Amino acid sequence: MATRLWSIISGLINFLWQPFSAKNSRSAPKTLGVSTVDPKEVSKYTRKADRWWSNPHSTLCTMNSLRVPFVRDGILDGSAVAVKKPLPLEGYKIIDVGCGGGIFAEPLARLGAQVTGLDPGLENTEAAKEHASQDEEIKTRLNYVCDTIENFAKVSPGQFDAVVCSEVIEHVADVPTFVKCCVELAKEGGSLFFTTINRTTVSYFAAILVAEYVLNVIPRGTHDWNKFIKSSELSEMLEGSNCRIVSVEGMLYNPLTRTWSWCSNTSTFYALHAVK
């Protein structure tokens, strides 16, 4: 009990100091680097690769209630007729960048899309392949690749109708390079979808202090506030790569009901749709 109390107090002290620290209040990096992979971030997920599907009520699994229709409707441009088809995304090629164990890729494949899951962690892609192999309905629509996005973008430029990057960009080593590669993977006129966490005082309180240290709905140490990307920064990088921002929507998580909903406030979680 005392240990947990000290963790909460320490987190509160960091919360009160960190957002206003000149050292930590950064702007988005402007230069392109060599690698987007942060080995420490990748290891957070590969060491628990056998548990991707163990908790259907995890924040990532329940987020599918928002992010799947967000991608579907964005690709179909809100066509009510197309959305109602049994396989509305049939014929579309989607790449899920940072796919982990495939918990976002599988429901997209279930809508008919041909989905490539890309992840630098071998344990993640192996877990995704194993889970997909158990489902005859979708296993032929899924292809998992263990590689970095910068390598994959060189061999598959302009191959995808949609590039999906959900809860990943806040974990990469070089954000501008990562965004540039995402754009390179999309076809002309293709869509790019991001969900991530805004870098604000509110997000430090909600996504780190409360979610990780008080409610424990996210494992402690999952996020680094300094690596969060402001929606304005992400929009600027995409526009700099000749993309048009279609929408930026706020996302709200209710820890009591373990459900997600859309909201007008983008200060914590947000979803962004852009078109190349």
Disulfide bonds with the S-S distance in Angstrom:
none
